[in-house]
Amino acid sequence: MPVCCPLISASAVRQMTRRWVAFNAVGVGGVIVQIGVAALLIQSAGWHYLAATAVAVEAAVVHNFAWHQRWTWNERPASSARTIAARFLRFQLLNGAISLLGNLLLVAAMTGLLGAPPVAANLAAITACATFNFLASEVLVFRPPASVLAVLLAASGAAAVAAQSPAALAEWQRHLAMLDARHSAGTGPGAFFMHDREGGQRDWRETVRSGGVSVVEMQAPPVADGRVHHWVGAVFVPEVTIDALISRLKQQAGRESDFYPDVVASKLLAAEGDRLRIYMKLKRTALITVTYDTEHAVEYRRIDAARSAARSEATKIVELKDAGTPRERPVPPGDDRGFLWRLAAYWRYEASSGGVLVECESVSLSRPVPTLLRPVASPIVNRIARESLERTLRSLRAMTASRM
């Protein structure tokens, strides 16, 4: 007889209960802060009551957020100041909207339509809004950005199956053909690196030479029933020649899992001169963590004594279900979640004083983000893409700069 695991464990219930109690305790403290600040500003400083109320409300919001960050959701620490700022912005928007609109609508409905006493209606509204504020903070504020976006997609109904449409694939092929033509022809002065072509990135060489990574988003064409992601990143590999760097890259083909954090497993399938076929099991965090079986066709091209180029295209992308478990299996075509449909990269290498400049132009096709979620989703997707390309370039620099 099969045994079913509960959807919510007892420990999860206890943890949620602890957060609920802490949330309301902090809320009581926030009320005290709001009343105290308002009284101080009105009675002692002579402020107008509306201005004093606005400042007092904000003081309560800051108080509540700080305690939620340090106590209520302390098991979900923020990884950076940017994460804290993003959480605070979401907290302001969500809790402010719920408190303001929720109280007004509920009080109006209970008093105007049901005839409830205003005080009782306010108490009921406060209780209801506190519950919704807690759930909003639990699900949308104090979570990693990718988890937040996944929840929003699921709530909007956008997490349903998204099959690749012929229109999206046709647009992708047109865009890739344009990139291929430019990649083959763009070898003249000022036309080799995309950083130089696009303009506005004149100091990128100084950035990468000082140990940084330069990443810029390219303008991608609109695609029906899909989205093209187009990014360019550059890094400088010091104390290496271009011959040694290309030789090292070819030698390590099939060992990508030893160097790149997003590659779970890898294997060289075939090698014929400058042409390689490589298997890679990719784990990508874009909205949620998804694992793929992929195969890539890679071709290196020597341009002249100082420059080389390479083109890589995924010839197979299969999403895996229950990856890393005994139940791991491929998702049938058309049933995938649509986070990665197509992938290609154009690499450029140029010998420079003291090392080699490396640029990667990455382009991929995925499902579209629903229109209503784009103001929230797009910044998260872009940040994830930027960080992924930065990690790849830093890993390449670390791999190719060691013991050349």
N, C-alpha and C positions, 0 to 999 in steps of 0.2 A: 504494500500500500504506500503510495507516494506521500512524502511529508512536505508540506508547504511552509515556506518561510514567511513570517508576518511581514506586511508592508512596512510597519513601523515597529521597531524593537522597543523593549521596555526601557532600555537606557536612553533611547532617543526621546521617549515620552518624558522621562525624568529631566533630561537636559532642556527640553522645550518648556517644561513647567518652571524650571529654575530661571530661564530667560524671561518668562512671562512675569514672574514675581519681581525679578530685578528691574524689568522694564517699567512696571508700575511704581516701584519704589523710586526710581529715578524721576518718573513723571511727577510724583508728589513733591520731590525736591525742586523740580522745575517750576511748579506752581508757586512755591515759596519764593524762589528767586524772582519770578515775574512780579509778584505782588510787592516784594521788597524793593526792587529796582524802580517800579512805577511810583510807589509811595515816596521813595527818596527823591526822585527827580521832580515830582509834582510839589511835594510839601517843603522840601529843603532847598531845591534849586529853582523852583518857580517855573518849571517847564509847562507848556501847554499839555493837557492830558492826552491828546492824540499822539503827539511826538513822544511823550514819555511812554505811552503804551507800546508804540512801535519798537522803541529801544528795549523795553522790558521783555517783549515777546522774543526779540532776537537774542537777548541775554539768556532766556530760558532755553531756546533752541540750542545755543552753543553749550550751555550747561548739560543739557540732556545728551547731546551728541558725544561730548567728552566722556561722560560716564558710561554711555553705551559702548563706546570704543574700548574703554579700559576695564569695564566690568561685565556688562550684559552679554556682549559678544567677544569676550577676551580670548576665546579659543580660536578666533579668526583674526589674528593680528594682520595689520596692513604691512605690506612689503616695502613701501616707500612713501615719501611725503606726497607724491602725486596720487597714490592710491587713497590716502587720507583725504586729500582735497576732493577727489571724485566722489568718495563716499559722503562727504559733508554736503556737496552740491546736491546729490540725490536725496539726502536726508532733508535738506531744506525744501526742495521741490515737492517731494512726496508727502512729507508730514504736514507741510504748510497747506498744500492743496486739499488733503484729506480733512484736516482740522477745520479749515475755513469753509469749504463747500459742504462737507459732511454735516457740520453743526447747523449751518444755515438751512440746508435742505431738510434735515431730520426735524429740526425744531418747527420749521414752517409746516411740514406735513403733519406732525403730531398735534400741534396747537391749532393750526388753521383748519385741517381736515377732520381730525379725530376729536378735537376739543379738549385735549389734555392740558393741564395747568402748565404754564411756561417753565416753572422751576423743575417740575418732573420731566418735562420734555428736554430741558437742557441736560439734566443728569443722564437720561437715556442716551442722548446724543453723544455726550462725553464718553460714556462707556463703549458705545458702538465705534466711535472714532478711535478710541484707544486700542480696540481690538484690530481695526484695520491698519492703524499706524504700526502696531507690533508686527503684523503679517508683512506689511510693506518693507519694514526694516529687516525682518528675518530673510525675506526672499530676494529683495531688490537692492538693499543698501549694503549690508555687511556680508557680501559675497564677492568672490573674484569676478572681475568684469565679464569674463567669458560665461560664467555660470549665470550671471544676471541676464545676459543677452539670450542664453538658451531658454531661461524661464519666460522671458518676454515673447520669444518666438513660439514657444509651446502654448502660451496663453492666447496668442493671436490666431492660433490654428495654422501657423506657417510652418510648423515642424512636421507636417504631413509629408508623404512621399513626393518628391519633386523629380520627375523624370526629365532627362535632357530633351529639349525640343529641337526639331530640325532647324528652326530659325536661329536658335542660340548657337548651334554647331556651325551653321553657315557663316554667321558673323565672326565666330572664332577663327574659322579657316581663312577668311578674308584678312583679318587682323594679323594672323600669323604669317600669311604670304607677304604682307607689307613689311613685317619685321625681318623676314628672311631676306627680302630684296635689299633692305637697308643694311643688314648685317653683312651681306656679300659685297656691297658696293662701298660701304662707309669706311674707307681706309686712308683717305686723304688727310691733310693737315686740318686740325680742328674738327674733324668729322669722325674720329675713331671712338672717343668716349662720349656716351650720352650726357655725361655731366657737362661737357663743353658745348654740345649741340643745344641743349635746352636753355642755356644761359642762366644767370642768377646764381650760379654755383662756382664763381671764379676762385673762391678760396678753398675749394674742396681738396686740392693737393696739399695745402698746408694742414688741413684738418687730418687727413689720413697719415701724412708724414709724422705728425706729432703723436700718433698712436690711436687716433680716433677712427670712427667709421662714419662715412657720409652716406645717408640714405634719403632719397627723394621719391615722391610719388609722381608718376607720369599720368598724363591725361589719357584715360582709356575710353574707347568708343562705347556708346550705349548699345546694349544687347537686349533683344527681346527675350524674355523668359530666362534671363541669366545676368551675370555680372562678371566683367573682366577686371582683374586686379593686376596692375602694372606698376612695378617698382624697380628702382635702380639703386644699387649700393656699391660703394668702393672702399678698398682697404689697401694699405701699403705693406708689402712683405719685405723687411729689411735684410740686407746682407745675403742676397741670393741672386743668382743670374736667372735670366728667363729660361735658358736651356735646362738648368737644374730644377727649376720650379715645375715646368711642364713634365719633365721626366719623373719627378716625384708624384705628381698627380696621376700619371699613368700607372706607376708602380703600385699606388694605393687604391686603384680602382677595384671595387669589390670589398674593400675594407672600410667603407664609409661609416659603418656602425662603431668603429673604434674611435672616431674623431668627431662625429656630428651628433649632437644630443637628440635630434629629431629622427634619427635613423636607428631603428631597433635591430635590424639584421640586414646584411648585404652579402652579395656574391657576384663575382665576375662570371657572366654567362658566355661571352665570346670576345675575342680580341683579334683584330686584323689591321695591323699598322696603326693608323690614327683613328680607326673606328672601333668603338667598344659597345658592348651590350651589358648592362648591369641590372641586377635585381636589387631592390631596396624595399624593406618593410618600413613604411613611414608612419610615425605617430605625430599627428598634427593637432594642436589645440586651436581651433577656430570655432568659437561658440562653445563647443564641447570637445572632449578628446575623441578623436576618430583615428583608427588605424587602417592602413591600406597596404595591399600587395601591389607593387609597381615594378615595371620594367622600363628602362631608359636607353635610348639610342644616343650615343655621344660621339661627336666627331671633332677632332682637333684640326686646326688649319694654321700653317705657318705663313705669315704675311711677308715679313722681311726679317732682317737680322735682329731687330729690336722689338718686334711685335708678333703676337700670336692671338688666335681666337678659338673659341669652341662653342659648339651648339649642342644642347641637350634637350630631348623631348621625350616625355613619358608616352610610351607606346601601349602601356597597359596600366589601368588604375582600377583596382577592385577593392571596395570597402569590405572590411572584415567585421563580423559580428562576434561578440564575446571574445575579443582578441586577448591572447595570453592565457586562455583557459583551455581545458580539454574540449570544450564545446566550440572552439574557434572554427568559423566557417565563412566562406565568401557570401556576400549579399548578392542575390540575383540582380542582373542588369535591370535598371528601371526602378528598383526598390531601395536604392541607396538614399542617403539624406541630402545629397547634393552639395556637400561642402567642398568637394574637389572633383571636377569633371575632367579638366585638361590642365597640363602643366608643361611649360617650356622655359628654358633659360639660355641666355646668350652671354658668354664670358669673353672678356677682353683683357689681354696681358701686354704690358709695355715696360720694357727695361727703362729704368730711371736711375738717377744718381743714387747709389747706395742700396738699390734693391729693385723691386718690380711693383708697378701699380696694377691692381687687379680691380676690374669692374664686373659686376653681375647684373644683368637685366632680366628680371624674373617676371613672367606673365602667366596667369592662370585663369581658369574659368570655373565659376561656381553658380549655385542657385542665386536668385536675386533676394535682396532683403525687402520685406514688405514696406510699402511706402510710409505707413504710419509709424514704423519703428526706425526709419532711417535717421532721424535726429539723434536717437540714442544709440542705435546699432553701428552706424558708420564710424564714429570715432573709436569705438571698441575694436571693430574689425581692422581699421587702419593701424591702430597701435599694435595689435597682435601681428599683423603682416610686417610692420617695421621691425619689431623686436625679433621676429623669426629670421628675417634677412640679416640683421645685425649679428645674431648668433652664428649663422652660417659663415659669414665672412670672418668673424673672429676665430672660429674653429679652423677655417682654411688657413688663416695666417699662422695659427699655432702649429698646425700640422706641417706646413711647407717651410716654416722658418727654422724648424728644429733639425739639427744635424744634416744639413744639406751637403 
